[in-house]
Amino acid sequence: MRTRLLHRDRDLHDPPPAPPRAEELRRNLGVDRLLAVMAGGDDTLYRVAEAVLLGDVASAEDIRYRHDVLRDCLAHPEAVDDLRRIAADTVERERHNYFGLFTRATPDKVLYRSLDVLDMFVDAFAELRAACDRWRGGFTSAGFEAFFACVAAELDDEYLATVRAHLKELRFAKGELISMRLGAGAHGAGHVLRRPDRTGWRRLRGGAGGIDLDLDDPAAAEALTTLAGRGIRTAADAVAQAAEHVAAYFRTVADELGFYRAVMNLLAALDERGAAWCLPEPSTRGLVCHGIYHPVLALDTRETLVGNDIDAGDATVTMITGANHGGKTTLLRSLGTAQLMARCGMPVAARDYRGPIHPQVYTHFGGEERDGGDTAGRLEEELSRMSAIADVIRPGALLLCNESLASTNEREGAALAREIVETMRDCGITVVYVTHMYELARGLADADDSRHTFLRAERLDSGDRTFRMLPGPPLPTSHGDDLFRRIFGTPTVR
């Protein structure tokens, strides 16, 4: 049985593990707020959304494949919820029925528990097939077509009837037929569970040479239980494995559909806010987008959103400078969150978006771990975190730096930061760096390297911030005096 709703050639048997430094990433980008909206209070949806958003990196082909599936989901949300309900309810019923195959579980207990579960699964298969037959006509994506075709082919009436017959037979309503041979010390060996020939079995049971056991004798009852257990052990293991295989299928269906339900929850929240979103286009060229914004900000504020237009061209280093409180860090978070969303096949928070898919995303926010302490201690902590990132980052990754290495004097910080930026760049890593260190930004600008691009937070002549980032070289001031005057007023000269 195949699901094929996230990948064209495989299923999401187990959600991907969290990447290295995932906690730092989710904290700096505000991912938890995004996940809460996607989950809508459902812990299972939260688990799936978290795993896919943080850990799943789809190919460009699979991203487009998921976009088509999502279009179907948005067109038929009631069908998605119906199919997911069947799978999720089945998983929940199996979980409640599970008593655990611990060491003291006898083969007969394993067998009959597994048979009970499989009986329930057969009923769920019939319900799933009926639902697929009911909804199939409205879907056009390759993913749903593969899913519906598999259910129709694998779960027809003849197959379900055959399974029910086998499950009934495995309950051994008239007892088990077990063959064995005598082993060392006259003990039984080579126990084999046989499919009984009813006529021959009755003849065997009625013939001479049988052994009568007094089942009121504890020793005799225990011996018979042991004998039966040895005979049915192989069947019990096979049936238990079959039950787990089917349970895994329903979990996969619930998880893959759950991912799309979580995405739909987020899009509904953005639509209610009037915030734009688009399906991103994977590209081997640099990032080009219009109206990009941070979706968490859209969810948490009713103020007018300001989107930004980015055209990175072929640059792999983007320096963002300009006025304090001008929206630079928000743009950094917007770019990181958009990359996480794009690479797992989700829509992104922008009017349009085309850019590369990065297999890794790391963040380094200056001073995030230590608010107090001496300068040397803060710098050491920042360098330690940067070193930990360097241990795991690979070519093709995206590194987002926010005021990194600004905890020391500007000359020292700029020299360290420039060496890191240029090393990362030369290793094929894309860097977006928010900084107030003019010496760092000016040094990279003076290099006149086509791999560098520069954005600057817009400031009006009045000192007001527009929260837009425009192409422009770095300036030697961050206009902190604007904030001083706003808070304390213009000083009066006497």
C-alpha positions, 0 to 999 in steps of 0.5 A: 500500500502506497500513499504518495501524497508528499513524494512521487516515489516514496511515502513519509513513513517516519517524519524527518528528524529535526536538523542540528541547531533546530531550537536556535532556528525556531527561536530566532525565526519565531517558528513556534507561533507559526506551528501553533496556527498550523496545528489549530490545537491538534497535537498530531498536526503540530508534530507533523508540521514541525517535523516537515517544516524544520526537517524536510527538504524536498526536491524541486520536482517534489515541491511542484508535486506538493503544490498540485496536491495542495491545490486539490486540497484547497478545492476540496477541504471536506474530502481531505478532512474526511479521508484524514478522519478515517485514518486518524480514527483508525490509528487512535483505535489501534493505539487504545487496543495495543497492550504491548508485545512485552516479554511475558505476552504469550503467542496466543495473546499476541495472535488474538490481539493482532487478529482483533486489530486486523479485523478493525483495520479491514473495516477501516479499509472498507470505509477508506475505499468507500470514501475514495470512491465518493471523492475521487472524481474531483481531484486532478493532481498526480499525488491524489490520482496515485493515492486513489488508484492504489486504494481502488486496486489493492482494496477491492471487494474480493481482496477484503473478503479473502482477508476476512476469511483468513482472519476467521480461520486463524482464530482456530475455532475448532482447535489448532493442528500442529505437527512435530517430531521427537527431538533429544530427550523425547522432547517435541521439536520442529513444531509446524502449524498445519492448515487442517483438512477437516475430513482427515482431522476428524479421522485423526482425532477419532482414531486409536493411539490418541493421548487424553489429557486431564485439563484440571491438572495444572501441569497438563494444562501448562504443557498443552499451552506450551505446545500450542504456543510453540505451534502458533508462534510463527503465525502469531509473529506474522500476524503481528507484523501484518498488523503493524504494517497496516497501522503504519500505512494508516499513520502515513495517510494521517500524517501526509494529509495532516501536513496539508490540513496544517498548511490550509489552517495557516493559509486560512489565517493569512486570508482572514488577515488579508495577507498575500501568499504564493506558491514559490518557484524553485530556481537555480538563480538568486532570490527574486521576490515581491512583497515578502513579509514575516508571516508571524508578524501578520498573525500577531498584529493588525497594523498595515504590513509592509512587504519588501521586494528583493532581487539578489541576482547572482549574489551569495552575500547580502548585507542589510544596513541602515537605520535602527528600528527600520525593519532589518531583523524582520526582513531577515526573519522573513527570508528565513521563514520563507525558505523553510516554507518553500523547501517543504512545498508550502506557500510563502508569505509574499506576492511572488517568490522565485529562488534556490532551495537551500538544504540547510538553514542556520541562524546566528543572532548576536548576543541572543544567549547572554544579556549580561556579562563582560564583552570578552564573555559575550564575544566568546559565546558568539564565536562558540555558536558560530563554531558549532554552526561551522561544524555542521554547515555544508555547501548550498546552505543559507546562513542568517546573521543578525548583528553577529560579532558586534559584542566587541569593538567595531574594528575587531568585530568587523575583521572577524565577521568579514573573514567568516562571511568570505569563507562561507561565501567561498564554500558555496554558502549563501549569507544574509547579514544584518549589521550596524558595523559600517567597517564590515559593510564598507569593506565588502562594498569596496571589494566591488565583488559581484557576489555581494549585494547591499540593502539599506533600511529606508529613512525619510528626511523626517526621520520616519522609517518606512520599513522598506529595504532598498538597494543602496550602499552602507552609510556610516550612521544608523541614525540612532539620534532619531530614536533619541529625539523621539523618546526625549525630544529635541534638546533646548539650547540655552 
